[in-house]
């Protein structure tokens, strides 16, 4: 998937693009975004609200604390894989092996712990390292030999599935113990007071980050948001976190798996937006030749991104095995690959590279997970779910294409 004709785009989330006055005009910024088709996460958020409203009207159990807690656990594993997919999509490439890599990760975890007696923590580290090595292999063949990523990862999808079957033979399924760090990953919830403490810490850290960012921009002579805008952002997050903690505490508490997933989303987003390496990823995805002329090691960026993708995917396989207390031939199979990619695209990550955020993986996972949960409550079969998911994915791709057309029309490309 070549992206040599597009231009680099800064990471989504800043909302700051041009120098202008010392204070940003929110109304003018909103008009510019609407004109150029850059609507950010709002279409996804509005779509999620509509989906929740529809399913709640059809079944009043949808928005109960129990179902929402199950939804949080349901999206953790696939969402983690989707975070890795976001990185590859930012390059304008694709990784078709994530389902099989997740399956190999789960199978390796089971073999190391159950058959070979490894400790849980050591086995988890080994599986993540295996994911890195797989990604380095994919990335090297793509970046060094020039084989299209589509072909490399398609071959990987087949090959790693074969390795998964080999590792699980002859039984085909290896059951994991119910106790220990592996099982506790997706079956542990924070106590109600601890959930509130973690939520307060998260909001406090965000408030500090907003303050520090404003000070740094002022010192550099760059545009800054009005204090009211910053306060609204912090207050909005506080309300969202408080509502989430309250709902989850009404059932069994905040799931640790959800914290892991959200933590990975935040950490990878910070890496993308706040480091030179992250900016290099956006630059390569926006325009490979321009990035190369700017002195960026394109091959290193590509190889490392595939390595990170496979590492996150392998960890997603660990979460999947933990959730079901087993690794089987179906782990990572079925629609895992398609849902992981669809979640990123539905969340607003461009298929053409250079634009998107890991928060898209979170929002997209919520959208697709909500559809699955609603279908289950309504006792509809998978055929209907697949058709609805396909329609949502197609709408997201159309919106992405219209957004690119709007930017070209406004002279940005």
C-alpha positions as CSV (number, residue, x, y, z in Angstrom):
1,X,0.0,0.0,0.0
2,X,2.1,2.9,-1.2
3,X,1.7,6.4,0.1
4,X,4.3,8.3,-1.8
5,X,1.8,10.9,-3.0
6,X,0.6,12.0,0.4
7,X,2.1,14.6,2.7
8,X,3.1,14.1,6.3
9,X,0.4,14.9,8.8
10,X,0.9,15.7,12.5
11,X,-0.7,13.4,15.0
12,X,-4.4,13.9,15.7
13,X,-5.2,15.2,19.0
14,X,-3.4,18.6,19.2
15,X,-5.9,20.5,17.2
16,X,-3.1,23.0,16.6
17,X,-1.8,23.4,13.0
18,X,-0.9,27.0,12.2
19,X,0.7,29.8,14.0
20,X,-1.9,32.6,14.0
21,X,-2.9,34.5,17.2
22,X,-1.6,33.6,20.6
23,X,-5.0,32.3,21.5
24,X,-6.7,29.7,19.4
25,X,-10.2,30.4,18.1
26,X,-12.3,27.3,18.7
27,X,-15.1,28.4,16.4
28,X,-12.7,29.1,13.5
29,X,-10.9,25.8,14.1
30,X,-14.3,24.0,14.1
31,X,-15.2,25.6,10.8
32,X,-11.9,24.7,9.3
33,X,-12.2,21.1,10.4
34,X,-15.7,20.8,8.9
35,X,-14.6,22.4,5.6
36,X,-11.6,20.0,5.2
37,X,-13.4,16.9,6.4
38,X,-11.3,16.6,9.6
39,X,-14.0,15.8,12.1
40,X,-11.7,13.9,14.4
41,X,-13.3,11.4,16.7
42,X,-16.8,13.0,16.7
43,X,-18.3,10.8,14.0
44,X,-17.2,7.7,16.0
45,X,-18.4,9.1,19.3
46,X,-21.8,10.0,17.8
47,X,-22.1,6.6,16.2
48,X,-21.3,4.9,19.5
49,X,-24.0,6.9,21.3
50,X,-26.5,6.0,18.5
51,X,-25.6,2.3,18.8
52,X,-26.0,2.3,22.6
53,X,-29.3,4.1,22.3
54,X,-30.6,1.7,19.8
55,X,-29.6,-1.5,21.6
56,X,-30.8,-0.1,25.0
57,X,-34.2,0.6,23.4
58,X,-34.3,-3.0,22.1
59,X,-33.1,-4.6,25.3
60,X,-32.9,-2.7,28.6
61,X,-30.1,-5.0,29.8
62,X,-27.6,-3.5,27.4
63,X,-26.5,-0.5,29.5
64,X,-26.5,-2.5,32.8
65,X,-23.2,-2.5,34.8
66,X,-22.9,-6.2,34.3
67,X,-23.1,-6.0,30.5
68,X,-20.8,-3.0,30.3
69,X,-18.2,-4.7,32.4
70,X,-18.4,-7.8,30.1
71,X,-18.0,-5.4,27.2
72,X,-14.8,-3.9,28.7
73,X,-13.3,-7.4,29.1
74,X,-14.5,-8.4,25.7
75,X,-12.6,-5.6,23.9
76,X,-9.4,-5.8,25.9
77,X,-7.6,-8.5,23.9
78,X,-8.7,-7.6,20.4
79,X,-8.3,-3.9,21.2
80,X,-4.7,-4.5,22.3
81,X,-4.0,-6.1,18.9
82,X,-5.8,-3.2,17.2
83,X,-3.3,-0.8,18.9
84,X,-0.5,-2.6,17.0
85,X,-2.5,-2.5,13.8
86,X,-2.8,1.3,14.2
87,X,1.0,1.6,14.0
88,X,1.2,-0.3,10.8
89,X,-1.7,1.6,9.2
90,X,0.1,4.9,10.1
91,X,2.9,3.7,7.8
92,X,0.3,3.2,5.0
93,X,0.9,-0.5,5.2
94,X,-1.1,-3.5,6.5
95,X,-0.3,-6.6,8.7
96,X,-2.4,-9.6,7.8
97,X,-0.7,-11.9,10.3
98,X,-2.0,-10.5,13.5
99,X,-4.5,-13.2,14.1
100,X,-2.0,-16.0,13.6
101,X,0.6,-14.2,15.7
102,X,-1.9,-13.9,18.5
103,X,-2.6,-17.6,18.2
104,X,1.1,-18.5,18.3
105,X,1.6,-16.2,21.3
106,X,-1.2,-18.0,23.2
107,X,0.1,-21.4,22.1
108,X,3.6,-20.6,23.1
109,X,2.4,-19.4,26.5
110,X,0.5,-22.6,27.2
111,X,3.4,-24.8,26.1
112,X,6.0,-22.9,28.2
113,X,3.8,-22.9,31.4
114,X,1.9,-26.2,31.2
115,X,4.3,-28.5,29.4
116,X,7.6,-27.1,30.4
117,X,6.9,-25.7,33.8
118,X,8.0,-22.1,33.2
119,X,6.8,-19.4,35.6
120,X,4.0,-17.2,34.4
121,X,6.0,-13.9,34.3
122,X,8.9,-15.5,32.5
123,X,6.6,-17.1,29.9
124,X,4.8,-13.8,29.3
125,X,8.1,-12.0,28.7
126,X,9.2,-14.8,26.3
127,X,6.0,-14.6,24.3
128,X,6.4,-10.8,23.9
129,X,10.0,-11.3,22.8
130,X,8.8,-13.9,20.3
131,X,6.4,-11.3,19.0
132,X,9.2,-8.8,18.5
133,X,11.3,-11.3,16.6
134,X,8.3,-12.2,14.3
135,X,7.8,-8.5,13.6
136,X,11.5,-8.0,12.9
137,X,11.3,-10.8,10.4
138,X,8.3,-9.3,8.7
139,X,9.7,-5.8,8.7
140,X,13.1,-6.9,7.4
141,X,11.7,-8.8,4.4
142,X,9.5,-5.8,3.7
143,X,12.0,-3.0,4.2
144,X,15.2,-4.6,3.1
145,X,14.1,-6.9,0.3
146,X,11.2,-4.8,-1.0
147,X,8.6,-7.5,-0.8
148,X,5.1,-5.8,-0.3
149,X,4.0,-5.9,3.3
150,X,0.7,-7.4,2.1
151,X,2.5,-10.4,0.7
152,X,4.9,-10.8,3.6
153,X,2.2,-10.8,6.3
154,X,-0.1,-12.9,4.3
155,X,2.6,-15.6,4.1
156,X,3.1,-15.0,7.8
157,X,-0.6,-15.5,8.5
158,X,-0.4,-18.9,6.9
159,X,3.0,-19.9,8.4
160,X,2.3,-18.9,12.0
161,X,-1.0,-20.6,11.9
162,X,0.8,-23.8,11.0
163,X,3.3,-23.2,13.9
164,X,0.3,-22.7,16.2
165,X,-1.2,-26.1,15.2
166,X,2.2,-27.7,15.6
167,X,2.7,-26.4,19.1
168,X,-0.7,-27.4,20.2
169,X,-0.5,-30.9,18.8
170,X,-1.6,-33.6,19.5
171,X,-4.3,-32.4,21.8
172,X,-5.2,-29.2,20.0
173,X,-6.1,-27.4,23.2
174,X,-4.0,-26.8,26.3
175,X,-5.9,-25.6,29.4
176,X,-4.3,-23.0,31.7
177,X,-4.5,-23.0,35.5
178,X,-7.1,-20.7,37.0
179,X,-4.7,-19.2,39.5
180,X,-1.5,-17.3,38.9
181,X,-0.6,-14.1,37.0
182,X,-1.8,-15.3,33.7
183,X,-5.3,-16.2,34.8
184,X,-5.5,-13.0,37.0
185,X,-4.8,-10.7,34.0
186,X,-8.4,-10.8,32.8
187,X,-10.1,-12.1,35.9
188,X,-9.1,-9.5,38.5
189,X,-11.0,-6.3,39.3
190,X,-10.0,-3.4,41.5
191,X,-11.8,-2.7,44.7
192,X,-14.3,0.2,44.6
193,X,-12.0,2.6,46.6
194,X,-9.0,1.6,44.5
195,X,-10.9,2.2,41.3
196,X,-11.7,5.8,42.4
197,X,-8.1,6.4,43.4
198,X,-6.8,5.2,40.0
199,X,-9.4,7.3,38.2
200,X,-8.4,10.4,40.2
201,X,-4.8,9.8,39.4
202,X,-5.5,9.5,35.7
203,X,-7.4,12.8,35.7
204,X,-4.7,14.5,37.8
205,X,-2.0,13.4,35.4
206,X,-4.0,14.6,32.4
207,X,-4.5,18.0,34.1
208,X,-0.8,18.3,34.8
209,X,0.0,17.3,31.2
210,X,-2.4,20.0,29.8
211,X,-0.8,22.7,32.1
212,X,2.8,21.7,31.1
213,X,1.9,21.6,27.4
214,X,0.4,25.2,27.7
215,X,3.5,26.5,29.4
216,X,5.9,24.9,26.9
217,X,3.9,26.3,24.0
218,X,3.8,29.8,25.6
219,X,7.6,29.7,26.1
220,X,8.1,28.7,22.5
221,X,5.8,31.5,21.3
222,X,3.2,29.0,19.8
223,X,-0.6,29.3,19.9
224,X,-2.2,28.1,23.1
225,X,-5.7,27.3,24.1
226,X,-7.8,29.6,26.2
227,X,-7.9,28.5,29.9
228,X,-11.6,27.9,29.6
229,X,-11.0,25.4,26.8
230,X,-8.3,23.5,28.8
231,X,-10.6,23.4,31.9
232,X,-13.4,22.0,29.8
233,X,-11.1,19.3,28.5
234,X,-10.1,18.3,32.0
235,X,-13.6,18.5,33.3
236,X,-14.9,16.4,30.4
237,X,-12.3,13.7,31.1
238,X,-13.2,13.8,34.8
239,X,-16.9,13.3,34.1
240,X,-16.1,10.4,31.7
241,X,-13.7,8.7,34.2
242,X,-16.1,9.2,37.1
243,X,-19.0,7.7,35.1
244,X,-16.9,4.7,34.0
245,X,-15.7,3.9,37.5
246,X,-19.2,4.3,39.0
247,X,-20.7,2.0,36.4
248,X,-18.0,-0.7,36.7
249,X,-18.0,-0.5,40.5
250,X,-21.7,-1.1,40.5
251,X,-20.9,-4.6,39.2
252,X,-17.5,-6.1,40.2
253,X,-15.1,-3.2,40.0
254,X,-12.8,-1.9,37.3
255,X,-11.3,-4.8,35.4
256,X,-7.5,-4.9,35.4
257,X,-7.6,-6.0,31.7
258,X,-9.3,-2.7,30.8
259,X,-6.6,-0.8,32.7
260,X,-3.9,-2.6,30.8
261,X,-5.6,-1.9,27.4
262,X,-6.3,1.8,28.1
263,X,-2.7,2.1,29.5
264,X,-1.3,0.7,26.3
265,X,-3.4,3.1,24.3
266,X,-2.2,6.1,26.3
267,X,1.5,5.1,26.3
268,X,1.7,4.3,22.6
269,X,-0.2,7.6,21.8
270,X,2.4,9.5,23.9
271,X,5.2,7.8,22.0
272,X,3.6,8.8,18.7
273,X,2.9,12.4,19.6
274,X,5.8,13.3,22.0
275,X,8.9,11.6,20.6
276,X,11.0,12.0,17.5
277,X,10.5,8.4,16.8
278,X,6.7,8.8,16.8
279,X,7.0,11.8,14.5
280,X,9.2,9.7,12.2
281,X,6.3,7.2,11.9
282,X,3.9,9.9,10.8
283,X,6.5,11.3,8.4
284,X,7.1,7.9,6.7
285,X,3.4,7.2,6.5
286,X,2.8,10.7,5.0
287,X,5.5,10.7,2.4
288,X,8.3,8.1,2.2
289,X,10.6,10.1,-0.1
290,X,10.2,13.3,1.9
291,X,11.0,11.5,5.1
292,X,14.1,9.9,3.5
293,X,15.4,13.2,2.3
294,X,14.8,14.7,5.8
295,X,17.3,12.1,7.1
296,X,14.9,9.7,8.7
297,X,16.0,6.0,8.6
298,X,12.9,4.7,6.8
299,X,14.0,1.0,6.9
300,X,14.5,1.2,10.7
301,X,11.2,2.9,11.2
302,X,9.4,0.2,9.2
303,X,11.1,-2.7,10.9
304,X,10.6,-1.3,14.4
305,X,6.9,-0.6,13.7
306,X,6.3,-4.2,12.6
307,X,8.2,-5.4,15.6
308,X,6.0,-3.3,17.9
309,X,2.9,-4.5,16.1
310,X,3.7,-8.1,16.6
311,X,4.7,-7.6,20.2
312,X,1.4,-6.0,21.0
313,X,-0.4,-8.7,19.0
314,X,1.4,-11.5,21.0
315,X,0.4,-9.8,24.2
316,X,-3.2,-9.7,22.9
317,X,-2.9,-13.4,22.4
318,X,-1.9,-13.7,26.1
319,X,-5.0,-11.8,27.1
320,X,-7.1,-14.0,24.9
321,X,-5.7,-17.2,26.5
322,X,-6.1,-15.7,30.0
323,X,-9.8,-14.9,29.3
324,X,-10.6,-18.4,28.2
325,X,-8.1,-20.2,30.5
326,X,-6.8,-22.1,27.5
327,X,-5.0,-21.9,24.2
328,X,-6.6,-23.7,21.3
329,X,-6.5,-24.0,17.5
330,X,-9.2,-21.4,17.3
331,X,-7.3,-18.8,19.4
332,X,-6.6,-15.8,17.1
333,X,-8.6,-17.4,14.3
334,X,-12.1,-16.6,13.1
335,X,-12.7,-12.9,12.8
336,X,-9.8,-11.7,15.1
337,X,-7.8,-10.3,12.2
338,X,-10.7,-8.5,10.6
339,X,-12.0,-7.1,13.8
340,X,-8.6,-5.8,14.8
341,X,-8.2,-4.0,11.5
342,X,-11.8,-2.8,11.4
343,X,-11.6,-1.4,14.9
344,X,-8.6,0.8,13.9
345,X,-10.3,2.0,10.7
346,X,-13.7,2.6,12.3
347,X,-11.8,4.6,15.0
348,X,-10.6,7.0,12.4
349,X,-7.1,5.7,11.4
350,X,-6.5,6.4,7.7
351,X,-5.9,3.4,5.5
352,X,-3.7,5.7,3.4
353,X,-1.1,6.4,6.2
354,X,0.1,9.4,8.1
355,X,-3.2,10.1,10.0
356,X,-4.7,8.6,13.1
357,X,-4.4,7.9,16.8
358,X,-4.3,4.9,19.1
359,X,-7.4,6.3,20.7
360,X,-9.0,5.2,17.4
361,X,-8.4,1.6,18.4
362,X,-10.2,2.2,21.7
363,X,-13.2,3.9,20.1
364,X,-13.4,1.4,17.2
365,X,-13.2,-1.5,19.6
366,X,-16.0,-0.1,21.7
367,X,-18.1,0.4,18.5
368,X,-17.6,-3.2,17.2
369,X,-17.7,-4.7,20.7
370,X,-21.0,-2.9,21.4
371,X,-22.4,-4.3,18.1
372,X,-21.4,-7.8,19.1
373,X,-22.7,-7.4,22.7
374,X,-26.0,-6.0,21.4
375,X,-26.4,-8.8,18.9
376,X,-25.8,-11.4,21.6
377,X,-28.4,-9.9,23.9
378,X,-30.9,-9.8,21.1
379,X,-30.0,-13.4,20.3
380,X,-29.3,-12.7,16.7
381,X,-26.8,-14.9,14.8
382,X,-23.4,-14.0,13.6
383,X,-24.6,-13.4,10.0
384,X,-26.4,-10.3,11.1
385,X,-23.4,-9.1,13.1
386,X,-21.1,-9.6,10.2
387,X,-23.3,-7.6,7.9
388,X,-23.7,-4.7,10.4
389,X,-19.9,-4.7,11.1
390,X,-19.3,-4.6,7.3
391,X,-21.6,-1.6,6.9
392,X,-19.9,0.3,9.7
393,X,-16.5,-0.4,8.3
394,X,-17.5,0.7,4.8
395,X,-18.9,3.9,6.2
396,X,-15.6,4.6,8.0
397,X,-13.6,4.0,4.8
398,X,-16.0,6.3,2.8
399,X,-15.6,9.0,5.5
400,X,-11.8,8.6,5.3
401,X,-11.8,9.0,1.5
402,X,-14.1,12.0,1.7
403,X,-11.8,13.6,4.3
404,X,-8.8,13.2,2.1
405,X,-10.8,14.7,-0.8
406,X,-11.7,17.7,1.3
407,X,-8.1,18.3,2.3
408,X,-7.0,18.1,-1.3
409,X,-9.7,20.6,-2.3
410,X,-8.5,23.0,0.4
411,X,-4.9,22.9,-0.9
412,X,-3.4,20.8,1.9
413,X,-2.1,18.1,-0.5
